[in-house]
Amino acid sequence: MDGFVLGDTDFAVDRSESSVRTAPDGLVTVDVRGTTEALDAQGDTGPFGWAIHPPRLYLTAVPATWTGGVAAVRIDDSMSGLCDIGLYLHEHGDVTGELTLDPARTLRISGSAQIGGRAESIDVQVDLPLLLPE
């Protein structure tokens, strides 16, 4: 089941705008976007009521350790200078945590993200495969 949870707020997953790709050399690229509907549903008083666009989580060409067809990545501060990784919610914030990718079944990223100068828990799960735009 898809979910894009920041703290206690689930932004859902906009499957039409999200993508997960793997390269022949094992690099993983992820772009997961929350939905406008979930953002609007929380109203102005929700914890992210100030946001005018849903969040976007991105990891570009991240080296993964592949075991039995499943990729794992430990996302930490040392990767920030090597890879383009972050959460965009009106500003770019750092992300730390774990990524697990089974290309035939699920993508899971859990950890924390910097939002407005504070750490917020993040838990993203996407059922795969994603349908590619035509």
Order of alpha helices (4+ residues) and beta strands (2+ residues): beta-beta-beta-beta-alpha-beta-beta-beta-beta-beta-beta-beta-beta
